[in-house]
Amino acid sequence: MRCGKCNNADTKVVDSRIVDNWQTIRRRRECEVCGYRFTTFERVGMTELMVIKKDWSKEMYDRSKLKKAILLAFAKTDFTNEEIENLLNTLEIKWQTEWSEIQSSVIWDDVLELLKDKYPVPYVRFSSVYKSFSTLDDFKQLIW
């Protein structure tokens, strides 16, 4: 792992901890040249999962794209990064065990299912984007 300060390739692991319900390893590292300390996270990648989009084109699953969409739904609400990571981990574990290809609509439906009961405001926000709400009645139907 390269140092973020001096770009040296020789760094040593100072401390390792398991986080996210045994899904991620957090490592504190130290550069052997400049002494700079930084944190890295290791998790199993989902390099094999293909997403089938609405137009039937396919692309590799990208955790960062989904995380960005979820973070937008949680904007200006009280949440922790750990909650978002746990949501993503829960979804990814489910998808890894069930599919090698998954439709984008299944991804969005699964996200909504996780948000529905515990996070009502992000649920409404995420729904409004995913389902392309255009009128106030669309929101009313979702809420009532």
C-alpha positions as CSV (number, residue, x, y, z in Angstrom):
1,M,0.0,0.0,0.0
2,R,1.4,3.4,-1.0
3,C,1.8,6.2,1.4
4,G,-0.7,9.0,0.8
5,K,1.9,11.6,1.7
6,C,5.2,10.7,0.1
7,N,3.9,7.9,-2.3
8,N,6.4,5.4,-0.9
9,A,5.4,1.8,-1.4
10,D,6.9,0.5,1.9
11,T,4.3,0.8,4.6
12,K,3.7,-1.4,7.6
13,V,0.5,-2.5,9.3
14,V,0.3,-1.0,12.9
15,D,-3.1,-2.2,13.9
16,S,-5.9,-4.4,12.3
17,R,-9.6,-4.5,13.4
18,I,-12.6,-6.3,12.1
19,V,-15.6,-3.9,11.5
20,D,-19.0,-4.1,9.8
21,N,-20.1,-7.4,11.3
22,W,-17.0,-9.2,10.1
23,Q,-17.4,-7.8,6.6
24,T,-14.5,-5.4,6.6
25,I,-11.0,-5.2,8.0
26,R,-9.7,-1.8,9.1
27,R,-6.0,-1.4,9.1
28,R,-3.8,1.4,10.5
29,R,-0.7,1.7,8.5
30,E,2.6,3.7,8.8
31,C,5.0,4.8,6.1
32,E,8.4,3.4,6.8
33,V,10.0,6.5,5.1
34,C,8.2,9.6,6.4
35,G,6.2,8.1,9.4
36,Y,2.8,9.2,8.1
37,R,-0.1,7.2,9.5
38,F,-3.3,6.4,7.5
39,T,-6.2,4.0,7.5
40,T,-7.2,1.4,4.9
41,F,-10.3,-0.8,4.7
42,E,-10.4,-4.2,3.1
43,R,-13.6,-5.9,2.0
44,V,-14.6,-8.7,-0.4
45,G,-15.2,-7.1,-3.8
46,M,-18.2,-7.8,-5.9
47,T,-16.3,-8.0,-9.2
48,E,-18.5,-10.7,-10.6
49,L,-21.9,-9.1,-10.3
50,M,-23.3,-7.7,-13.5
51,V,-26.2,-5.2,-13.4
52,I,-28.8,-5.3,-16.2
53,K,-30.1,-1.8,-16.8
54,K,-33.5,-0.7,-18.1
55,D,-32.3,-0.7,-21.7
56,W,-31.0,-4.2,-21.2
57,S,-27.3,-3.1,-21.4
58,K,-25.0,-4.6,-18.8
59,E,-22.3,-3.1,-16.6
60,M,-20.3,-4.2,-13.6
61,Y,-21.8,-3.5,-10.2
62,D,-20.3,-0.3,-8.7
63,R,-20.7,0.1,-5.0
64,S,-19.8,3.8,-5.1
65,K,-22.7,4.6,-7.5
66,L,-25.2,3.0,-5.2
67,K,-23.6,4.5,-2.1
68,K,-23.9,8.0,-3.7
69,A,-27.6,7.5,-4.4
70,I,-28.2,6.3,-0.9
71,L,-26.3,9.2,0.6
72,L,-28.4,11.7,-1.4
73,A,-31.5,10.1,0.1
74,F,-30.0,10.5,3.6
75,A,-28.9,14.1,3.0
76,K,-29.6,16.4,6.0
77,T,-30.9,13.5,8.2
78,D,-29.3,12.1,11.3
79,F,-27.3,9.0,10.2
80,T,-23.8,7.5,10.5
81,N,-21.5,6.3,7.8
82,E,-21.6,2.9,9.5
83,E,-25.3,2.7,9.0
84,I,-24.9,3.2,5.2
85,E,-22.0,0.7,5.1
86,N,-24.2,-1.8,6.9
87,L,-27.1,-1.3,4.5
88,L,-24.7,-1.8,1.5
89,N,-23.1,-4.9,3.1
90,T,-26.5,-6.5,3.8
91,L,-27.6,-5.9,0.2
92,E,-24.3,-7.1,-1.3
93,I,-24.3,-10.3,0.7
94,K,-27.9,-11.1,-0.4
95,W,-27.0,-10.4,-4.1
96,Q,-23.8,-12.4,-4.0
97,T,-25.6,-15.5,-2.8
98,E,-28.5,-15.2,-5.2
99,W,-27.2,-13.9,-8.5
100,S,-24.3,-13.4,-10.9
101,E,-26.5,-10.9,-12.9
102,I,-29.1,-8.6,-11.3
103,Q,-31.6,-6.2,-12.8
104,S,-31.3,-2.6,-11.7
105,S,-34.9,-2.6,-10.7
106,V,-34.2,-5.4,-8.2
107,I,-31.4,-3.4,-6.7
108,W,-33.7,-0.4,-6.2
109,D,-36.5,-2.5,-4.8
110,D,-34.1,-4.1,-2.3
111,V,-32.8,-0.7,-1.2
112,L,-36.4,0.5,-0.7
113,E,-37.3,-2.6,1.3
114,L,-34.4,-1.9,3.7
115,L,-35.2,1.8,4.0
116,K,-39.0,1.5,4.4
117,D,-39.5,0.8,8.1
118,K,-36.4,2.2,9.7
119,Y,-35.6,5.3,7.6
120,P,-38.9,6.9,6.4
121,V,-37.5,10.2,5.1
122,P,-34.7,8.6,3.0
123,Y,-37.3,6.0,1.9
124,V,-39.6,8.7,0.5
125,R,-36.6,10.6,-1.1
126,F,-35.2,7.4,-2.7
127,S,-38.6,6.4,-4.0
128,S,-39.3,9.8,-5.5
129,V,-36.1,9.5,-7.7
130,Y,-36.4,5.8,-8.5
131,K,-40.1,6.0,-9.4
132,S,-39.8,9.4,-11.1
133,F,-42.4,11.2,-9.1
134,S,-43.7,14.2,-11.0
135,T,-46.7,15.4,-8.9
136,L,-47.7,15.8,-5.3
137,D,-50.2,13.0,-5.7
138,D,-47.3,10.6,-6.3
139,F,-45.9,11.5,-2.9
140,K,-49.3,11.2,-1.3
141,Q,-49.9,7.7,-2.7
142,L,-46.5,6.5,-1.3
143,I,-47.1,8.0,2.2
144,W,-50.7,6.9,2.6
